[in-house]
Amino acid sequence: MKRYKAAAIIIIIHGIIESGGFFAVLPVWLGVEPSELVPFDPVSPEVAIGGVIWGVLRLIAGISLFKGYMWGLVLSTISCVMAIFAMFEFLPFGLMDATLGGIALILILTQYFGNKKVTE
């Protein structure tokens, strides 16, 4: 159960970080030109809103896993796998997604399967 709790905390932190994408869109909604804020290509509002949606889903998954719900285990696993698969789509931020998602996925799988061998 300790690994589930650790994975849940990582997923919750990941969700908080990803939900912070809202602040990337806020200046655009307030009428500030993105080129005035950052010296590189700004994040499109659609990508940032997608990040907020994924962040909220990760928060729900992490909290439900922390509370011990089985559906939280499944949602957390799906979230981690999707973070790894989508890594190359959102470089350089995808590196953080894949790292946090990979660590949490390893914790979840090692807790779920334990020391069982494939031949058992």
N, C-alpha and C positions, 0 to 999 in steps of 0.2 A: 504494500500500500504506500510505502514511502516514495517509491519511484513514480507512482501515479500523482502524488502530491507535488513532487518536484517538477514533473512534466506539466502539471496544471499551472504551476507558478510561472514556468517559462512561457507557456501559451498565453497566460494572462498578460505578462509583460509584452509579449509579441503583439497582442491585440491592442494594448495601450499605445505602443509605438506606431502601429499601423493606423490606428484611429487618429493619430496626430496629423494625418494627411489633410484633415479638415482645415488646419491652419495654413496649408499651402494654397488653398482655394480662397480663403477668406479675403485676402487683399484684392484678388481679382473681382470678387463680388462687391467689394467696397469701391471699385473704380480705379484702383492703382494699376498702372501698366506693369505686367510681369517683368519686362526688361529693366525696369527701375529697381527691382528687388534683388535679382540674382544675375550674376554675370554669365550664366550658361542657359541653355534651353530650359524654359520653365516647364513645370509639370502641367499637363493639360488638366482642366477641371474634371473631365470624365475619369481619368486615371486616378485622381485624388479621391473622388467620390467612391470609386470602386474599392480603393484602399480602405476607406472608412467603413464600407459595408463588410469587407473581409475582416477588418479589425473588430467590429461588433460581433461577427460570427465567432471569431477566435475568443473574444471575451466570454461569450455564452458557453462555448465549448470548454474553456479552461475552468470556469466557475462550476459548471456541471460535473466535470471530471473531478475537481477538488471535492465536491460534495458526494462523489461516489456513484453517480448515475451511470447506468450502462450506455444510455444514448449519448452521454457526454464522452464516453470512451470512443464510441464510433465516430461522433462528430469531430473529436480531437484528432483521431487517426486520419480521417479524410482531409482535415485542414492541414495537417503536417505533410501529407503526401502531395496535396495540391501546391503547397508552398515550394516543395522541391521541384515539381514539374514546371512550375511557372517561373522558376529562377531566371532563365535566360531571356524571358520576355521583358523583365523589368530590371535589367542591369543598370547601374551598379547596386541598386537597393535589393535586388533579388538575392545577392550574396548573404545579406543579413537574414532574409526570409528562409533561405535554404539552411543556413547554419542553425537558427533557432528551431525551425521545423524538424531538421534532422536530429538534433539533440533530443527534442521532446519525443520524436518517433522512436528513437532507440530506447529511451526510458520506458515508454509505453509497451513496446514489444518485449523487452526483457522482463518487465513485470508480468505481463500476460502469459508469456510462454515459459518463463523461468529457465531452469536448466534442462528442460526436455530435449532429448535427442531426436533427430529426424526419423531414426529407425524405430522409435517406440510406438 
